[in-house]
């Protein structure tokens, strides 16, 4: 303990040097082209990587990311890039970048994000690739959007892949869901207009305060390890790159989906149409982390029984929320299973 106390000031000084030196930590570096854009939304098409596997899989994959944080979590760094590893396996990958909403976007709702922007992306891909159906992959909140989209536009979806996707919200083991049930969301949005990204970040950090403190302790302990520092800084860049969320869609997300749990009850209405999960007849791969505190198994697993598909695969992995997309478990286990599942179908 005495030795630890002696070394602690030096570690703090070293950490300060690293953080104030504006270190290089480039993220989202996998080459991609913006093939379609409207308002803040951009559709990215990732270029085929040199040396990637040749595949007979011609059906493109569209990734729908969440409105919270940015898609860069899927492309943090070479070797740990979820997108890059999909490309190496020969998949044709597109991704929706939602951008940074402003006050002009305050009244965008679920109908806009799902039946307009997402559908515009799907239609562009179908038109350009000459396919009738695409593979739809949703991440976290984006996975919930993908589920809703598949229920309303099934004829355009060949396979549905949901990753860390919450669909059942009447549970007791998710701190954020419990907090959300107490929100007066109308009063909150009357005050803010849009949900501030920084506020959302604070709520996420407060949900696991011990883990948050432990993360920075670990940083001090490993401050002389360049590889650890590089990965740490990239993760911090993702965490604190927090766009605001359009106020109206946030109100619907909290009121209709979290507080009233309408989605899993087949009572959610989007754009004047009822979202009936039983209409999802396409193959479903539902991947969740067994230690995920944001979309815990109790929230993710019920989707398998809610859909009408006869081809449902549920994959629970020994990791947390971010671990599905970053780290050795992701590229050694999860991605190979996803790719194998897609190619078999």
VMD Tcl script that draws the C-alpha trace (Angstrom):
set ca {
  {0.00 0.00 0.00}
  {2.88 2.35 0.82}
  {4.41 1.69 -2.59}
  {1.06 2.27 -4.28}
  {0.64 5.60 -2.52}
  {4.13 6.67 -3.57}
  {3.47 5.83 -7.21}
  {-0.02 7.35 -7.38}
  {1.02 11.03 -7.93}
  {3.31 9.99 -10.79}
  {0.50 8.02 -12.40}
  {-1.84 10.99 -12.16}
  {0.77 13.28 -13.70}
  {1.41 10.80 -16.50}
  {-2.34 10.52 -17.17}
  {-2.58 14.31 -17.27}
  {0.26 14.47 -19.80}
  {-1.48 11.95 -22.05}
  {-4.89 13.60 -21.87}
  {-3.62 17.15 -22.41}
  {-1.36 16.17 -25.32}
  {-4.41 15.78 -27.59}
  {-3.36 12.24 -28.51}
  {-4.18 10.71 -31.88}
  {-7.09 8.29 -31.64}
  {-8.69 8.14 -35.06}
  {-12.01 6.31 -35.11}
  {-14.45 5.25 -37.84}
  {-11.56 4.86 -40.28}
  {-12.92 2.02 -42.42}
  {-13.40 3.47 -45.93}
  {-17.03 4.25 -46.73}
  {-18.95 6.37 -49.21}
  {-21.99 8.50 -48.47}
  {-24.36 7.15 -51.11}
  {-27.54 8.89 -49.94}
  {-28.29 11.76 -47.57}
  {-31.40 13.59 -46.45}
  {-31.59 16.17 -43.68}
  {-29.20 14.96 -40.94}
  {-29.33 11.30 -42.01}
  {-26.58 9.78 -44.16}
  {-26.44 6.30 -45.68}
  {-22.89 4.91 -45.67}
  {-21.73 2.11 -47.95}
  {-18.51 0.47 -46.83}
  {-15.98 -0.37 -49.49}
  {-14.90 -3.96 -49.99}
  {-11.64 -4.63 -48.17}
  {-8.60 -5.95 -49.98}
  {-8.12 -9.57 -49.05}
  {-11.67 -10.04 -47.77}
  {-13.35 -13.37 -48.35}
  {-15.18 -13.87 -51.60}
  {-18.77 -14.67 -50.84}
  {-21.78 -15.82 -52.79}
  {-23.84 -13.77 -50.32}
  {-25.31 -11.04 -52.51}
  {-27.94 -9.74 -50.10}
  {-26.66 -6.48 -48.58}
  {-26.75 -5.80 -44.84}
  {-28.15 -2.51 -43.53}
  {-27.14 -1.61 -39.97}
  {-29.54 0.62 -38.04}
  {-27.74 2.25 -35.13}
  {-29.29 3.88 -32.05}
  {-30.08 7.59 -31.72}
  {-27.94 7.70 -28.56}
  {-24.18 8.08 -29.14}
  {-22.66 7.50 -32.57}
  {-22.07 4.53 -34.82}
  {-18.29 4.86 -34.35}
  {-18.55 2.19 -31.62}
  {-18.91 -0.29 -34.50}
  {-15.67 0.94 -36.06}
  {-13.34 1.90 -33.21}
  {-10.00 0.62 -34.45}
  {-8.46 -1.94 -36.81}
  {-8.79 -5.45 -35.42}
  {-11.55 -4.34 -33.05}
  {-13.89 -2.98 -35.71}
  {-17.24 -4.75 -35.90}
  {-17.89 -3.35 -39.38}
  {-14.42 -4.22 -40.63}
  {-14.75 -7.81 -39.48}
  {-18.11 -8.15 -41.25}
  {-16.43 -6.88 -44.43}
  {-13.56 -9.36 -44.04}
  {-16.15 -12.14 -44.08}
  {-17.41 -10.94 -47.45}
  {-20.60 -9.14 -46.44}
  {-21.82 -6.04 -48.28}
  {-22.41 -3.53 -45.47}
  {-24.44 -0.32 -45.33}
  {-25.06 1.79 -42.22}
  {-27.38 4.64 -41.26}
  {-25.63 7.61 -39.62}
  {-28.30 9.72 -37.89}
  {-26.03 12.75 -37.51}
  {-26.55 15.53 -34.96}
  {-30.15 16.70 -34.53}
  {-30.76 20.39 -33.86}
  {-33.74 22.44 -32.81}
  {-35.09 22.12 -36.35}
  {-35.51 18.38 -35.74}
  {-37.41 18.69 -32.47}
  {-40.66 17.27 -33.85}
  {-39.25 14.24 -35.67}
  {-41.03 11.14 -34.39}
  {-40.94 7.34 -34.71}
  {-42.84 7.55 -37.98}
  {-40.18 9.87 -39.43}
  {-37.22 7.76 -38.33}
  {-38.71 4.37 -39.24}
  {-41.20 4.83 -42.07}
  {-39.37 7.69 -43.76}
  {-35.60 7.79 -43.17}
  {-35.03 4.06 -42.66}
  {-37.36 3.22 -45.52}
  {-35.57 5.71 -47.78}
  {-32.28 3.91 -47.00}
  {-33.83 0.50 -47.65}
  {-35.36 1.66 -50.93}
  {-32.06 3.15 -52.11}
  {-30.24 -0.12 -51.42}
  {-32.94 -2.21 -53.11}
  {-32.88 0.03 -56.15}
  {-29.09 0.16 -56.51}
  {-28.41 -3.52 -55.83}
  {-31.46 -4.87 -57.70}
  {-32.51 -7.06 -54.78}
  {-36.08 -7.39 -53.53}
  {-35.13 -7.96 -49.90}
  {-32.22 -6.93 -47.67}
  {-30.74 -8.16 -44.41}
  {-31.64 -5.72 -41.61}
  {-29.35 -5.52 -38.57}
  {-30.28 -3.35 -35.59}
  {-28.10 -2.23 -32.69}
  {-29.59 -1.42 -29.25}
  {-32.30 1.21 -29.74}
  {-31.64 0.87 -33.46}
  {-32.52 -2.80 -33.07}
  {-35.90 -1.82 -31.63}
  {-36.36 0.46 -34.65}
  {-35.40 -2.45 -36.94}
  {-37.97 -4.71 -35.27}
  {-40.69 -2.09 -35.80}
  {-39.59 -1.58 -39.40}
  {-39.64 -5.33 -40.11}
  {-43.17 -5.62 -38.71}
  {-44.38 -2.81 -40.96}
  {-42.32 -3.55 -44.11}
  {-41.77 -7.31 -44.01}
  {-41.80 -7.76 -47.79}
  {-38.51 -5.84 -47.95}
  {-36.65 -7.87 -45.29}
  {-34.96 -11.22 -45.95}
  {-33.37 -11.71 -42.50}
  {-33.58 -9.72 -39.26}
  {-30.60 -9.55 -36.89}
  {-31.03 -7.81 -33.54}
  {-28.01 -7.03 -31.35}
  {-28.38 -5.97 -27.69}
  {-31.95 -5.00 -28.54}
  {-34.56 -4.25 -25.84}
  {-38.17 -5.11 -26.61}
  {-39.67 -6.02 -23.20}
  {-39.58 -3.06 -20.80}
  {-41.71 -4.24 -17.89}
  {-38.71 -5.68 -16.02}
  {-36.98 -5.03 -12.72}
  {-33.29 -5.50 -13.56}
  {-32.64 -2.44 -15.74}
  {-31.90 0.74 -13.79}
  {-32.50 3.05 -16.73}
  {-35.89 1.52 -17.49}
  {-36.91 1.96 -13.85}
  {-35.83 5.59 -13.88}
  {-37.64 6.21 -17.18}
  {-40.95 5.07 -15.69}
  {-40.78 8.05 -13.34}
  {-40.04 10.65 -16.03}
  {-42.55 13.39 -16.74}
  {-41.34 13.32 -20.30}
  {-43.68 16.07 -21.56}
  {-42.43 18.51 -18.94}
  {-38.83 17.48 -19.62}
  {-39.08 18.11 -23.35}
  {-40.98 21.35 -22.82}
  {-37.89 22.49 -20.94}
  {-35.17 21.08 -23.21}
  {-36.74 20.85 -26.66}
  {-34.46 17.94 -27.54}
  {-32.91 15.48 -25.11}
  {-29.36 16.81 -24.52}
  {-26.75 14.20 -25.34}
  {-24.72 15.15 -22.26}
  {-27.72 14.52 -20.01}
  {-28.21 11.07 -21.53}
  {-24.52 10.35 -20.90}
  {-24.78 11.36 -17.25}
  {-27.74 9.00 -16.80}
  {-25.79 6.12 -18.35}
  {-22.78 6.77 -16.12}
  {-24.95 7.01 -13.00}
  {-26.57 3.68 -13.82}
  {-23.27 1.92 -13.02}
  {-21.27 4.30 -10.80}
  {-18.91 1.64 -9.45}
  {-17.98 0.44 -12.94}
  {-17.47 4.05 -14.04}
  {-15.04 4.77 -11.20}
  {-13.28 1.42 -11.72}
  {-12.73 2.26 -15.39}
  {-10.71 5.37 -14.53}
  {-8.79 3.56 -11.79}
  {-7.83 0.95 -14.39}
  {-6.72 3.73 -16.72}
  {-4.33 5.04 -14.06}
  {-3.03 1.55 -13.42}
  {-2.35 0.95 -17.12}
  {-1.26 4.43 -18.11}
  {2.13 3.18 -19.36}
  {0.55 0.60 -21.67}
  {0.20 2.31 -25.08}
  {-2.26 -0.26 -26.48}
  {-4.54 0.01 -23.44}
  {-4.38 3.82 -23.51}
  {-5.20 3.91 -27.22}
  {-8.27 1.70 -26.79}
  {-9.35 3.60 -23.67}
  {-9.22 6.95 -25.44}
  {-11.15 5.63 -28.42}
  {-13.88 4.33 -26.12}
  {-14.01 7.68 -24.31}
  {-14.30 9.45 -27.65}
  {-17.32 7.28 -28.48}
  {-18.94 7.68 -25.05}
  {-18.73 11.46 -25.00}
  {-19.60 12.01 -28.66}
  {-23.28 12.32 -27.79}
  {-25.75 13.86 -30.22}
  {-28.99 15.25 -28.85}
  {-32.16 13.23 -29.50}
  {-35.16 14.80 -31.21}
  {-37.67 15.69 -28.51}
  {-40.76 14.09 -30.07}
  {-39.17 10.71 -30.73}
  {-37.77 10.71 -27.19}
  {-41.26 11.36 -25.82}
  {-42.67 8.45 -27.83}
  {-39.78 6.20 -26.82}
  {-40.31 6.89 -23.12}
  {-44.10 7.13 -23.02}
  {-45.20 4.47 -25.52}
  {-42.37 1.96 -25.46}
  {-40.74 2.16 -22.00}
  {-43.57 3.32 -19.75}
  {-46.53 1.59 -21.44}
  {-44.56 -1.31 -22.96}
  {-46.76 -1.16 -26.07}
  {-44.29 -2.78 -28.49}
  {-44.20 -6.27 -26.98}
  {-47.99 -6.07 -26.43}
  {-48.53 -5.49 -30.18}
  {-50.33 -2.24 -29.36}
  {-47.75 0.30 -30.56}
  {-48.99 2.56 -33.38}
  {-46.43 4.17 -35.70}
  {-47.55 6.33 -38.59}
  {-51.15 5.29 -38.07}
  {-50.29 1.57 -38.38}
  {-50.33 -1.02 -35.61}
  {-46.98 -2.72 -35.02}
  {-47.81 -6.43 -34.72}
  {-44.65 -8.43 -34.04}
  {-46.46 -11.61 -35.08}
  {-46.26 -10.33 -38.66}
  {-42.48 -10.75 -38.62}
  {-42.17 -14.02 -40.54}
  {-38.59 -13.71 -41.75}
  {-35.71 -15.56 -40.02}
  {-34.60 -13.82 -36.80}
  {-31.20 -13.90 -35.08}
  {-31.45 -12.30 -31.64}
  {-28.05 -11.68 -29.97}
  {-27.77 -10.43 -26.39}
  {-25.09 -10.07 -23.71}
  {-25.67 -12.08 -20.56}
  {-24.16 -9.23 -18.50}
  {-25.76 -6.35 -20.42}
  {-27.17 -3.75 -17.99}
  {-28.62 -1.51 -20.72}
  {-30.56 -4.19 -22.60}
  {-30.50 -7.11 -20.14}
  {-31.49 -10.65 -21.17}
  {-34.90 -10.17 -19.57}
  {-35.53 -7.36 -22.06}
  {-33.92 -8.90 -25.15}
  {-35.00 -12.56 -25.01}
  {-38.82 -12.14 -25.17}
  {-38.59 -11.03 -28.81}
  {-37.95 -14.63 -29.88}
  {-41.41 -15.72 -28.74}
  {-43.17 -12.53 -29.84}
  {-42.45 -12.82 -33.57}
  {-44.33 -15.03 -36.00}
  {-41.22 -16.57 -37.58}
  {-40.61 -20.32 -37.43}
  {-36.87 -19.73 -37.88}
  {-35.63 -18.03 -34.71}
  {-32.12 -18.26 -33.28}
  {-31.29 -16.80 -29.87}
  {-27.62 -16.28 -29.03}
  {-26.63 -15.27 -25.50}
  {-22.95 -14.45 -25.08}
  {-20.78 -14.00 -21.98}
  {-20.28 -10.26 -22.31}
  {-21.90 -6.91 -21.65}
  {-23.52 -4.33 -23.91}
  {-20.40 -2.96 -25.60}
  {-18.61 -6.32 -25.58}
  {-20.89 -7.57 -28.35}
  {-19.27 -5.07 -30.72}
  {-15.77 -4.54 -29.31}
  {-13.08 -6.95 -28.18}
  {-12.05 -10.56 -28.61}
  {-15.48 -12.07 -27.89}
  {-16.92 -10.01 -30.72}
  {-14.52 -10.96 -33.50}
  {-13.74 -14.51 -32.30}
  {-17.27 -15.69 -31.50}
  {-20.11 -13.29 -32.25}
  {-19.24 -12.10 -35.75}
  {-18.43 -15.60 -37.09}
  {-21.79 -16.81 -35.74}
  {-23.65 -13.87 -37.32}
  {-21.96 -14.36 -40.68}
  {-22.52 -18.12 -40.65}
  {-26.20 -17.60 -39.80}
  {-26.67 -15.07 -42.61}
  {-24.87 -17.18 -45.23}
  {-26.92 -20.26 -44.34}
  {-30.03 -18.25 -45.19}
}
mol new
graphics top color blue
foreach p $ca { graphics top sphere $p radius 0.5 }
foreach p [lrange $ca 0 end-1] q [lrange $ca 1 end] { graphics top cylinder $p $q radius 0.2 }
display resetview
